[in-house]
């Protein structure tokens, strides 16, 4: 089997710099496992690797869709698998750099997706119910038929909740059962996890958000709105974007918007770690114990070299 390196960890832990430096040591190419990096024109709020960072190391699964286009884990799996195979065929090593836990698991656990047809009538009915009774009502409805999926989704995530109910109504089976792992992975896997003490991670998240604001996040969101993208689009519900849209709409001031972004990002990081811990076989590295990224990368390299042929 051909090698696949996976580097995962919560937002702001330092995956990008580690991935780039590791690529330089093992002739690697990065495959993004982040659900937001797929979108064009969304650079600051997604902490997308800069053009300078991508200049010498090939990056895949970035800037493929417009913010108006929907995207899901099954589509990611299909596209990412093609990227991985192409990199391997060229004699390089793919490094899946992951922040979206479900996307990473779809690759490393070999999810088999059962397609479900759409039902526009049902979807409109569910939308009417949520408009009348609220988001919690719809979440409770999903929780009654598919508690596993309901637990994974925030009660404000209308689109995904409606889709999960739609899948159940169309197939008679909960969406959670559609994610079937066969574990017959065609890769020689090396799973690397990056972590650090929660307090330090939260400090880094807060600093990153401050940097985003200084770098022009508000301007980026205004430009997206000027292009016709709006708050109900999936991409515009991403961290940083939905909170900034609320500020631009006059719902609260900038200081509160920044507070919301920091708070929600910290909550997101916690959920990420909960999901990553469900993946077996990860070698965890505490970033805070290293004085430099090269020192960390060297230890990761030694761990990988003992597992796969590089």
MOPELIN-V765637 format. One record per pair of residues at least 6 apart in sequence whose C-alpha atoms are under 8 Angstrom apart, sorted by the first residue. I is the first residue (numbers start at 0). J is the second residue. If there is no record, write none. Layout:
# MOPELIN-V765637
i: {I | I}
j: {J | J}
This chain:
# MOPELIN-V765637
i: {0 | 0 | 0 | 1 | 1 | 1 | 1 | 2 | 2 | 2 | 2 | 2 | 2 | 2 | 2 | 2 | 2 | 3 | 3 | 3 | 3 | 3 | 3 | 3 | 3 | 3 | 4 | 4 | 4 | 4 | 4 | 4 | 4 | 4 | 4 | 5 | 5 | 5 | 5 | 5 | 5 | 5 | 5 | 6 | 6 | 6 | 6 | 6 | 6 | 6 | 6 | 6 | 6 | 7 | 7 | 7 | 7 | 7 | 7 | 7 | 7 | 7 | 8 | 8 | 8 | 8 | 8 | 8 | 8 | 8 | 8 | 9 | 9 | 9 | 9 | 9 | 9 | 9 | 10 | 10 | 10 | 10 | 11 | 11 | 11 | 11 | 12 | 12 | 12 | 12 | 12 | 12 | 13 | 14 | 14 | 15 | 15 | 16 | 17 | 17 | 17 | 17 | 18 | 18 | 18 | 19 | 19 | 19 | 20 | 20 | 21 | 21 | 21 | 22 | 22 | 22 | 22 | 23 | 24 | 25 | 25 | 25 | 26 | 26 | 27 | 27 | 27 | 27 | 27 | 28 | 28 | 28 | 28 | 28 | 28 | 28 | 28 | 28 | 29 | 29 | 29 | 29 | 29 | 29 | 29 | 29 | 30 | 30 | 30 | 30 | 30 | 30 | 30 | 30 | 30 | 30 | 31 | 31 | 31 | 31 | 31 | 31 | 31 | 32 | 32 | 32 | 32 | 32 | 32 | 32 | 32 | 33 | 33 | 33 | 33 | 33 | 34 | 34 | 34 | 34 | 35 | 35 | 35 | 36 | 36 | 36 | 36 | 36 | 36 | 37 | 37 | 37 | 37 | 37 | 38 | 38 | 38 | 38 | 38 | 38 | 38 | 39 | 39 | 39 | 39 | 39 | 39 | 40 | 40 | 40 | 40 | 40 | 41 | 41 | 41 | 43 | 43 | 43 | 43 | 43 | 44 | 44 | 44 | 44 | 44 | 45 | 46 | 59 | 60 | 60 | 66 | 66 | 66 | 66 | 66 | 67 | 67 | 67 | 67 | 68 | 68 | 68 | 69 | 69 | 69 | 72 | 72 | 72 | 73 | 73 | 75 | 76 | 76 | 76 | 80 | 83 | 86 | 86 | 87 | 92 | 95 | 97 | 98 | 99 | 100 | 100 | 100 | 101 | 104 | 104 | 105 | 107 | 107 | 107 | 108 | 108 | 108 | 108 | 108 | 109 | 109 | 109 | 109 | 109 | 109 | 110 | 110 | 110 | 110 | 110 | 111 | 111 | 111 | 111 | 111 | 112 | 112 | 112 | 113 | 113 | 115 | 115 | 115 | 116 | 116 | 117 | 117 | 117 | 118 | 118 | 121 | 122 | 122 | 122 | 125 | 125 | 126 | 128 | 129 | 129 | 134 | 134 | 134 | 135 | 135 | 137 | 137 | 137 | 137 | 138 | 138 | 138 | 141 | 141 | 141 | 141 | 141 | 142 | 142 | 142 | 144 | 144 | 144 | 145 | 145 | 145 | 147 | 148 | 148 | 148 | 149 | 152 | 152 | 154 | 158 | 163 | 163 | 164 | 164 | 166 | 166 | 166 | 167 | 167 | 187 | 188 | 188 | 189 | 189 | 189 | 189 | 190 | 190 | 190 | 191 | 191 | 191 | 191 | 191 | 192 | 192 | 192 | 192 | 193 | 193 | 193 | 193 | 194 | 194 | 194 | 194 | 195 | 195 | 195 | 196 | 196 | 201 | 204 | 204 | 204 | 205 | 208 | 208 | 208 | 209 | 217 | 220 | 220 | 220 | 221 | 223 | 228 | 229 | 230 | 230 | 230 | 235 | 238 | 238 | 238 | 239 | 242 | 242 | 242 | 242 | 243 | 243 | 245 | 245 | 246 | 246 | 246 | 284 | 286 | 289 | 303}
j: {185 | 186 | 187 | 87 | 185 | 186 | 187 | 87 | 92 | 93 | 186 | 187 | 188 | 189 | 307 | 308 | 309 | 83 | 92 | 93 | 94 | 95 | 186 | 187 | 188 | 189 | 92 | 93 | 94 | 95 | 188 | 189 | 190 | 191 | 303 | 94 | 95 | 96 | 97 | 188 | 189 | 190 | 191 | 14 | 18 | 94 | 95 | 96 | 97 | 190 | 191 | 192 | 193 | 14 | 96 | 97 | 98 | 190 | 191 | 192 | 193 | 275 | 14 | 97 | 98 | 192 | 193 | 194 | 271 | 272 | 275 | 98 | 193 | 194 | 268 | 269 | 271 | 272 | 98 | 204 | 264 | 268 | 200 | 203 | 204 | 207 | 193 | 194 | 195 | 200 | 203 | 286 | 193 | 96 | 193 | 48 | 96 | 292 | 292 | 293 | 295 | 296 | 29 | 94 | 96 | 29 | 52 | 56 | 293 | 296 | 27 | 296 | 300 | 28 | 29 | 56 | 94 | 56 | 300 | 91 | 92 | 309 | 91 | 92 | 56 | 91 | 92 | 93 | 94 | 56 | 57 | 58 | 59 | 86 | 91 | 92 | 93 | 94 | 56 | 57 | 58 | 59 | 93 | 94 | 95 | 96 | 58 | 59 | 60 | 79 | 82 | 83 | 93 | 94 | 95 | 96 | 58 | 59 | 60 | 61 | 95 | 96 | 97 | 60 | 95 | 96 | 97 | 98 | 99 | 102 | 103 | 96 | 97 | 98 | 99 | 102 | 70 | 98 | 99 | 102 | 45 | 234 | 237 | 42 | 45 | 47 | 60 | 61 | 62 | 60 | 61 | 62 | 63 | 64 | 61 | 62 | 63 | 64 | 65 | 66 | 234 | 61 | 62 | 63 | 64 | 65 | 66 | 62 | 65 | 66 | 219 | 223 | 47 | 66 | 219 | 211 | 214 | 215 | 216 | 219 | 211 | 216 | 238 | 239 | 240 | 238 | 211 | 82 | 78 | 79 | 228 | 232 | 233 | 234 | 235 | 228 | 232 | 233 | 234 | 232 | 233 | 234 | 232 | 233 | 234 | 101 | 102 | 105 | 105 | 112 | 102 | 102 | 105 | 106 | 106 | 93 | 92 | 93 | 93 | 309 | 103 | 103 | 271 | 271 | 271 | 274 | 275 | 274 | 110 | 278 | 180 | 182 | 184 | 188 | 180 | 181 | 182 | 183 | 184 | 179 | 180 | 181 | 182 | 183 | 184 | 178 | 179 | 180 | 181 | 182 | 177 | 178 | 179 | 180 | 181 | 177 | 178 | 179 | 177 | 178 | 166 | 169 | 170 | 166 | 169 | 165 | 166 | 169 | 165 | 169 | 165 | 161 | 162 | 165 | 137 | 161 | 161 | 137 | 136 | 137 | 154 | 155 | 157 | 154 | 155 | 154 | 157 | 160 | 161 | 149 | 154 | 160 | 148 | 149 | 160 | 163 | 164 | 148 | 149 | 150 | 164 | 167 | 173 | 173 | 174 | 175 | 175 | 163 | 174 | 175 | 160 | 159 | 160 | 160 | 233 | 173 | 174 | 173 | 174 | 172 | 173 | 174 | 173 | 174 | 307 | 306 | 307 | 281 | 303 | 306 | 307 | 280 | 281 | 282 | 281 | 282 | 283 | 284 | 299 | 281 | 282 | 283 | 284 | 283 | 284 | 285 | 286 | 283 | 284 | 285 | 286 | 285 | 286 | 287 | 285 | 287 | 265 | 261 | 264 | 265 | 261 | 257 | 260 | 261 | 257 | 243 | 240 | 243 | 244 | 247 | 229 | 235 | 235 | 236 | 241 | 244 | 241 | 260 | 263 | 264 | 260 | 256 | 257 | 259 | 260 | 253 | 256 | 251 | 256 | 252 | 253 | 256 | 299 | 295 | 295 | 309}
